[in-house]
Amino acid sequence: MNVSGENTRNVLMIAGANCVHSVVFRQVERLRKSNQYTFSGFGFGSPNGRVGHTDPSAIFDRFEEWPEPPGRPRGLKSAFQLVPHVAHGLLGHRPPWEARNWKERAIDSATDAFCNTDHRKSLDGYDLYHWHYFAPDRLSLLKQLRRNAKVVISLWGSDLYRTAGIREYAKQFEACSRATVFTVATPEMQATFLAKFGHQWSEKVRLLSYGAHNLENIEAARPKSESVLKELGIPANKILVSVGNSAVPGNQHLAALEAIKKLNPELLQSLAIVVPMTYSAPPGYTEKVREAASEIGTTVSIVDQFLSDEAVSALRCSTAIAIHIPISDQFSASMCEALYAGAVLITGSWLPYSRLRSNKIVFHEIAAVSDLTAKLNQVVSDFPSERSRAAQNAKPIWDLMAWERVTPKWLALYEEVLSG
């Protein structure tokens, strides 16, 4: 029961990929406070390689991990079970956009049925389903929901920008018909989504982002920033420049460090470089970044241990210049936290950040990573005035990304979907 005595509605959060865990946990923590909803999670177990996440049992009323599929079907009975899938491949309805051949259609149909066996009972009985991350390999689970299910599908960025291939697009297009609404974080994402999958979905798309958790911790962390730098071995008497926000190679650490290495040696000595690499490092990648860092000619700190929220916030306060040039992005919370803390942002003009411009947020853009050398030289040469201008970003970033501002919008969306 909620505070007004009415029955709460049950929401099932579904993790379409491991990368969504921490943000969804933050979102659920906020939404629960309204006392309007209870939350369960599917696919939220212990994320592989992601240290420091809250135990999902402390977030959800009930949760299940993504189960491993059973062993490969064998025997005569299994062969007969494949017959309807072969028939689907050969004779099934082919929509106008279909480009898969009959074997690909049959294999996809059999794989979906095989991997999703017995999921319907786990998924049934909820008022609302919130699907996070539009990756093709999980979307077949949507077929297990009842036809009249209310479904919010949230796109995260790489699931839209980095997915390629006819079979992958076919799975995503098919899943579009199951959505009650879609959410995207930026106008550019909305335009890309509609360009890829058709403007027939335009009435279902909502512009809505997640909050940046550490915004509310930054002011309290400022007095502790020097001690945190000391613990991490980062000098406090230099201009601190951060490169990227994780160990994902898409952050382009190696190219960024190569551009930094080309700075004038005297200017380079005035900088201390910090490279956050606390999760999602593929084998051998951190070692490559360390090797590149050793050739820079100034202090470079690779932060690859888990940091508490307090330490992360303190590091944001100490960051003077934030270099954020990923290959693709939706709207990085860590970037917004750095802006709120007063960092001068250098980012890529290829990224979908019109929301920064429309909210009068001051930042720098480069057209290619190779332009970073000249841009960084410009910023450091005029650093006092650059910092003064960057200090104006705190209020618009708070209004845009603080959870206290964002949470009511998610509650309003849920109400819209459930009352529709």
Number of C-alpha atoms within 10 A of each C-alpha: 12 14 10 8 7 10 12 14 16 17 21 24 23 27 23 25 18 17 17 16 22 16 16 19 21 17 18 19 15 18 19 14 11 14 15 18 21 20 21 23 26 20 18 26 18 15 17 10 11 15 13 12 12 13 12 20 14 10 19 22 13 15 20 16 15 16 12 7 11 10 8 7 12 8 7 8 9 11 10 10 13 19 13 15 22 19 13 19 22 15 11 14 9 13 9 6 12 15 14 15 11 17 14 14 23 22 15 18 18 19 15 18 16 17 17 18 13 11 13 15 10 12 19 14 14 17 15 21 26 20 21 21 23 24 20 21 13 19 18 19 19 22 15 18 19 13 9 8 18 22 23 23 23 22 22 23 21 15 16 22 15 11 15 11 7 13 17 13 20 18 18 22 17 18 18 18 11 19 20 20 23 23 20 23 23 19 17 16 23 18 14 13 20 15 10 11 17 12 13 8 16 15 9 14 20 17 12 17 24 24 23 22 20 23 24 15 16 24 15 13 22 17 12 17 23 19 14 20 16 11 10 16 14 21 17 15 10 14 19 22 22 25 23 24 23 19 23 18 18 13 20 17 29 18 16 20 22 18 18 22 18 15 18 11 12 10 13 20 15 14 22 21 26 23 23 21 23 20 18 15 16 10 8 8 17 19 11 12 19 15 12 17 24 12 12 20 16 18 19 24 19 20 17 15 12 15 15 10 15 18 21 21 28 26 26 28 25 25 22 26 28 26 26 24 27 20 15 17 22 21 22 18 20 21 20 25 27 29 30 26 25 25 31 28 24 21 22 22 14 15 18 18 20 14 15 17 10 8 13 13 19 16 18 14 18 17 12 12 17 15 14 26 19 14 15 20 16 12 18 20 12 10 17 11 12 21 17 13 16 22 18 16 24 19 11 16 22 21 13 19 22 21 23 14 14 20 21 14 15 17 15 11 17 21 12 11 14 15 8 8
